[in-house]
Amino acid sequence: MEFEDDRRRLVDATNNLTNLKKLLSFSSENCFKVFETLTKFDERLAKLEETVQPVYKETGNLQRQQENINSTLSRLDYVIKFYTVAGEVEPNIINRPNSPSMYEEYIRDLNLLAEAVGYFENNNPDSPELMNCGSLLEKGGQIIEQEFQHYLCRFTEDMRIEKILELIKSDSSMEMNEKSSNENFPIEKAEFFCLFKSVEKRAANPDKIVRDLKSLAEWLCLNRNQSFVHLYSKLRSDVLTRSLQNFRSFLLQSSLESLIKTLGSQLSPMLGGRKNSHLMKIIETSSKQLNDFHKEKNRNSFIRRKPESSSETFNIGGYNSNFAIPQSTSSHSLGSNSFNLENSDSLIREKEIFVYVLMITTLLKLAQIELNLLENIVPISNQKNIFSLLITSSLESIHQEGDQLSSRVKKAVQKHEFNSALNLLPVLRYLAHVRHHYDILLDGCNPSVLNRLHSLVVTLQTTISRTLEEFLEYIKSDMHIRVPKDGTVHELTCNVMLFLVHLQSYLDILSRVVTVTDIQSLELSGDKNSLAFAQYICRVLSALGLSLRKRSESYHNDPCLQSLFRLNNTFYILKTLRNSSLMSIVLLYKNDIEIDLMDQIRDFKTDYQRCWSKVIQYITDEDGFHSNPTSFQSYSSSNFQNGLKETRLKDKERQLIKDKFSGFNKEFEAVINAHKYFSIPDKDLRENLKQEHIELIGPLYHAFYNRYVTIDFTKNVHKYIKYTPDHVVQSIVVAFDDLA
């Protein structure tokens, strides 16, 4: 079995080997055939290559030639159009665009000319076509400028006065949102449309007008940049200048009252008026010689008086102040040429300041509108350059007017007319208020433009600061030492205190103009304005005190009037400080000033009372009670009187009593008569002194009178006993009442 299996496997293997050999032989035959086929194909391909290669090369050459021809034709077409463009577009260029709808086509033709000019300049600068295209381009550029100018002028106009007033009234507080920066002007888009004429605005679409102007401006900026910059800036600068001039003329022709009525009372705080009216409180003063005072023709004062009232209000720097003025009986008594502003060329009136502040406001509003229009027409790369040129003239005009005001103040200060400087304070305050808005407006402009406003502020600050120092020096060195004959409050005292009261209205900016002497305390203070002002007040009061003391020496022949003069002035100073709230400011720096002034008043009262000493010495008991008058009321002279009744008086004793009454009558009448020429304008001080002297002299004379009235010391009683106690008191009352 195994043998048969082996034999069968051998037969199978032999058969398989035979089949494999057959397949191998067949494969070899096929491989040979394929080789022969490939060899023939290779031979044929070589023959084909030999045949096609020349054709291929010739075709490539032909293709390159075709490309060269096409390129040459393309370049010829590109160049030929430059040679023909002048003739093609010349009629259109010369005939000008007949309507805004033709601007696009006209600008397209100009761009073709500009391209031709560029080609000839780079490739054939000697070509006559360059001159032809250049002249046409220049002609077309001029026409585009004319069209831009005509189109802009046709649809816009100078800002109407009514619109300016509306802008000021709508934004009188000038409280702009800080977000109203350059990127936020679309919120104010409607504003620049107010420049368009109302008739044209109804006939045309303002948005389309702006788009047409923008297309012209874009071409001009690219092709005639410098010319367009000067054209636009000159055009709009003239409009801005005319608008400001027209509005200024309107303001100058209008009365101040009508302006305030038109613009609204809310504008008065910009001048520091109504906002600080609570500071102006009444100090009651009067004078029995008021009519005599107003008869003085050559009266020199910086206080304007109204003769119809005995307790007057006056105008300081054009602002009504409810402080009353202590009057004098003599023009010499208040004489000081230093405050004469009437009929003075250097006098700056309230309306001038009102107009100037309104012009600053108007320039800001109109410039914002111009910038808004500019941003909607001119490409951003040219906006700030054009705006710098546009606003320079108007800003320079504002600066020059501010310089003129400062120059007039300097001239006034040279004449010691310090009141004019006060009118610069509302301008400085307002400039400080709008400075941020101007900074936003002028952001990105030329430095020279930015510096104009800063220079104006510095000029005003310097002028005011120097004036305040000159005012202080004047108080110290004033050579006019004439004093009022009646010892009333000196005009210098009134002027100085009113000057300080008016300065208080501008407390928020005083640290910018007041020279600070104590830097350390200022740095530690949380309210630098108040502390700087407090230091200045202290310096002024110190100088005023020295001046009053020097002036009081003019009364060296009348110590009583000398004391009364210093008492009146010191009391006026104290009361003004209290009633005007200046005291609370001064106390920030010198907390004992009120006590010092009260001590001075007490000392001056004591000195003044010495003029009554001769009166008192005749009615004082030998035991002496005049130092404590109230103790005299409890004194009993019954024993003394009974003794005199029981004892016959000697001639010497009778004469002594007569001398007492005669001396009292003489001195009392002398003092009363002297007081007819004195003045105590303050009611409170007058009443206080009256009461003190009634309490001092009344009890003494009452005791003196009762002691001797029943004694027979003379047959002519009425000759010596002229006054009853009631008459004495009444005489004192009348004397002090007449001091008003």
Residue pairs with C-beta under 8 A, 6 or more apart in sequence:
79 119
81 112
81 116
82 115
82 116
82 119
82 120
82 129
82 133
83 129
85 112
85 113
85 116
85 133
86 113
86 116
86 129
86 132
86 133
86 136
89 109
89 112
89 113
89 136
90 136
92 105
92 106
92 109
93 106
93 109
93 110
93 113
93 136
93 139
93 140
93 143
94 139
96 106
96 143
96 147
97 103
97 105
97 106
97 143
97 147
100 151
100 208
100 212
103 147
103 212
103 215
103 216
104 215
106 140
106 143
106 144
107 144
107 215
107 216
107 219
109 140
110 137
110 140
110 141
110 144
110 219
110 223
111 219
113 133
113 136
113 137
113 140
114 137
114 223
116 129
116 133
117 130
117 133
117 134
117 137
120 127
120 129
120 130
120 133
121 130
124 130
137 223
141 220
141 223
141 224
141 227
144 216
144 219
144 220
144 224
145 220
145 224
145 227
145 228
145 231
147 216
148 213
148 216
148 217
148 220
148 228
148 231
148 232
149 231
149 235
151 209
151 212
151 213
151 216
152 213
152 235
153 235
154 197
154 200
155 196
155 197
155 200
155 201
155 204
155 206
155 209
156 195
156 196
156 197
156 239
157 195
157 196
157 197
158 239
158 242
158 243
158 246
159 194
159 195
159 239
159 243
159 247
159 366
159 369
161 246
161 247
161 250
163 194
164 243
164 247
164 362
164 365
164 366
165 262
165 263
167 362
167 365
168 263
168 267
168 358
168 361
168 362
168 365
169 263
169 264
171 365
172 263
172 264
172 266
172 267
172 270
173 266
174 361
174 364
174 433
174 434
174 437
176 437
178 436
178 440
180 187
180 188
180 440
181 440
181 443
182 371
182 375
182 440
182 443
185 371
185 372
185 375
188 368
188 372
189 372
189 376
191 368
191 369
191 372
192 369
192 370
192 372
192 373
192 376
193 201
193 206
194 369
195 239
195 369
195 373
196 206
196 209
210 376
210 377
213 377
214 376
214 377
214 378
217 228
217 232
217 377
217 378
217 379
218 379
220 227
220 228
220 231
221 228
221 378
221 379
221 381
221 382
225 382
228 382
229 382
229 385
229 386
229 389
230 389
232 374
232 378
232 386
232 390
233 386
233 387
233 389
233 390
234 389
236 370
236 373
236 374
236 390
237 389
237 390
237 391
237 392
237 393
237 394
240 366
240 367
240 370
240 390
240 391
240 393
240 394
241 393
241 394
241 397
243 362
243 366
244 359
244 362
244 363
244 366
244 394
244 397
247 358
247 359
247 362
248 355
248 359
251 259
251 354
251 355
251 358
251 359
252 355
254 262
256 350
256 351
256 354
259 351
259 354
259 358
260 267
260 268
263 358
265 274
268 274
268 275
269 275
270 357
270 426
270 429
270 430
270 433
271 319
271 350
271 353
271 354
271 357
271 426
271 430
272 319
272 425
272 426
272 429
272 505
272 506
273 319
273 320
275 505
276 504
276 505
279 501
279 504
279 505
279 580
279 581
280 320
280 321
280 322
280 323
280 501
280 580
281 322
281 323
281 579
281 580
282 311
282 322
282 323
282 324
282 579
283 323
283 324
283 572
283 575
283 576
283 579
283 682
284 311
284 324
284 682
284 683
285 311
285 324
285 325
285 326
285 327
285 489
285 681
285 682
285 683
286 310
286 311
286 324
286 327
286 681
286 740
287 293
287 310
287 326
287 327
287 328
287 329
287 488
287 679
287 681
287 740
288 679
288 738
288 740
289 327
289 328
289 329
289 486
289 679
290 307
290 310
290 327
291 307
292 329
293 299
293 305
293 327
293 328
293 329
293 331
294 305
294 307
296 331
298 331
299 331
299 334
300 335
300 336
300 337
300 338
300 339
300 340
301 334
301 336
301 339
301 340
301 491
301 495
302 316
302 339
302 340
302 341
302 417
302 418
302 419
302 495
303 314
303 315
303 316
303 325
303 339
303 491
303 494
303 495
303 498
304 314
304 315
304 342
305 312
305 314
305 325
306 312
306 313
306 314
310 327
311 324
312 324
312 325
312 327
313 320
313 321
313 322
313 323
313 324
314 321
314 323
314 325
314 498
315 321
316 419
316 422
316 498
316 499
316 502
317 350
317 419
317 420
317 422
317 423
317 502
318 349
318 350
318 351
318 353
318 423
319 350
319 502
319 505
321 498
321 501
321 502
323 497
323 498
323 501
323 576
323 580
325 494
326 488
326 489
326 494
326 568
326 572
326 679
326 681
326 682
327 488
327 679
327 681
328 334
328 484
328 485
328 486
328 488
328 491
328 679
329 484
329 485
329 486
329 488
329 677
329 679
330 484
330 485
330 486
332 482
332 484
332 485
333 482
333 483
333 484
333 485
333 486
333 488
333 490
333 491
334 484
334 490
334 491
335 480
335 482
335 491
336 478
336 480
336 482
336 491
336 492
336 495
337 416
337 480
338 415
338 416
338 417
338 418
338 474
338 478
338 480
339 416
339 417
339 418
339 419
339 491
339 495
340 415
340 417
341 347
341 412
341 417
341 419
341 420
344 412
344 415
344 417
345 408
345 411
346 408
346 409
346 411
346 412
346 415
346 417
346 420
347 412
347 417
347 420
348 405
348 408
348 409
348 412
348 420
348 423
348 424
349 423
350 423
352 405
352 423
353 423
353 426
353 427
356 401
356 402
356 405
356 427
357 426
357 427
357 430
359 398
359 401
360 398
360 427
360 430
360 431
360 434
361 430
361 434
363 394
363 395
363 398
364 434
364 437
364 438
364 441
366 394
367 391
367 394
367 441
368 441
370 387
370 390
370 391
371 383
371 387
371 441
374 383
374 386
374 387
374 390
375 383
378 386
384 444
384 445
385 446
387 445
388 445
388 446
388 449
391 442
391 445
391 449
392 448
392 449
395 449
395 452
395 453
396 452
398 456
399 452
399 453
399 455
399 456
402 427
402 456
402 459
402 460
403 456
403 459
405 423
405 424
405 427
405 460
406 424
406 459
406 460
406 463
408 420
409 420
409 421
409 423
409 424
409 463
409 464
409 467
410 463
410 466
412 418
412 419
412 420
412 421
413 420
413 421
413 466
413 467
413 470
416 474
418 467
418 470
418 471
418 474
418 499
419 499
421 463
421 464
421 467
421 468
421 471
422 499
422 502
422 503
424 460
424 463
424 464
425 464
425 503
425 505
425 506
425 509
425 513
426 506
427 460
428 457
428 460
428 461
428 464
428 506
428 509
428 512
428 513
429 506
429 508
429 509
431 453
431 456
431 457
431 460
432 457
432 509
432 512
435 453
435 457
438 453
439 450
442 449
442 450
442 453
461 512
461 513
464 513
465 513
465 514
465 515
468 513
468 514
468 515
468 536
469 515
471 499
471 540
472 536
472 539
472 540
472 543
475 492
475 496
475 540
475 543
475 544
475 547
476 543
476 546
476 547
478 492
478 547
481 550
481 551
481 554
482 554
483 490
483 551
483 552
483 554
483 555
483 565
484 490
484 491
484 565
484 679
485 677
486 677
486 678
486 679
487 555
487 561
487 562
487 564
487 565
487 568
487 678
487 679
488 565
488 568
488 679
488 680
488 681
489 568
489 569
489 572
489 681
489 682
490 548
490 551
490 565
490 569
492 544
492 547
492 548
492 551
493 544
493 548
493 569
493 572
493 573
494 572
496 540
496 544
497 572
497 573
497 576
497 577
497 580
500 537
500 540
500 576
500 580
500 582
501 576
501 580
501 582
503 510
503 533
503 536
504 533
504 580
504 581
504 582
504 585
507 529
507 530
507 533
507 585
508 529
509 529
510 529
510 532
510 533
510 536
511 522
511 528
511 529
511 531
511 532
511 533
514 532
514 533
514 535
514 536
515 536
516 522
516 532
516 535
517 535
517 539
518 535
518 589
521 531
521 535
521 589
522 528
522 531
522 532
522 535
525 531
525 588
527 588
530 585
530 588
531 588
531 589
533 585
534 585
534 586
534 587
534 588
534 589
534 590
535 589
537 582
537 585
537 586
538 586
538 589
538 590
538 593
541 573
541 586
541 593
544 573
548 565
548 566
548 569
548 570
549 566
551 565
552 562
552 565
552 566
553 562
555 561
555 562
555 565
556 562
559 607
559 610
559 611
560 608
560 610
560 611
560 674
561 678
562 607
563 604
563 607
563 608
563 610
563 611
564 604
564 608
564 678
564 680
566 600
566 604
567 601
567 604
567 605
567 608
567 685
568 679
568 680
568 681
568 682
568 685
570 597
570 600
570 601
570 604
571 601
571 682
571 685
572 681
572 682
573 597
574 594
574 597
574 598
574 601
575 682
575 684
576 582
577 583
577 586
577 593
577 594
577 597
583 593
583 594
586 593
587 593
587 594
605 689
605 692
608 689
609 692
609 693
609 696
611 671
611 674
612 671
612 693
612 696
612 697
614 663
614 667
614 671
615 664
615 667
615 668
615 671
615 697
616 626
616 696
616 697
616 700
617 626
618 660
618 661
618 663
618 664
618 667
619 626
619 660
619 664
619 697
619 700
619 701
619 703
619 704
620 626
620 700
620 704
621 632
621 635
621 637
621 703
621 704
625 631
625 632
625 635
625 700
625 703
626 632
626 700
629 695
629 696
629 697
629 699
629 700
630 695
630 699
632 699
632 700
632 703
633 699
633 703
635 703
637 703
637 706
637 707
640 707
641 707
641 710
641 711
644 711
645 710
645 711
649 657
649 711
649 712
649 713
653 713
654 713
654 714
657 708
657 711
657 713
657 714
657 720
658 713
658 714
658 720
660 704
660 708
661 708
661 720
661 721
661 722
662 720
664 701
664 704
665 720
665 722
665 723
668 723
668 728
668 731
671 735
672 731
672 732
672 735
675 735
675 736
675 738
675 739
676 735
676 738
678 739
679 739
679 740
680 686
680 689
680 736
680 739
680 740
681 740
683 740
686 736
686 737
686 739
686 740
687 736
689 736
690 732
690 733
690 736
690 737
693 732
693 736
694 729
694 732
694 733
697 728
697 732
698 725
698 728
698 729
698 732
701 723
701 725
701 728
702 725
705 721
705 723
705 724
705 725
708 721
709 721
713 720
714 720
723 731
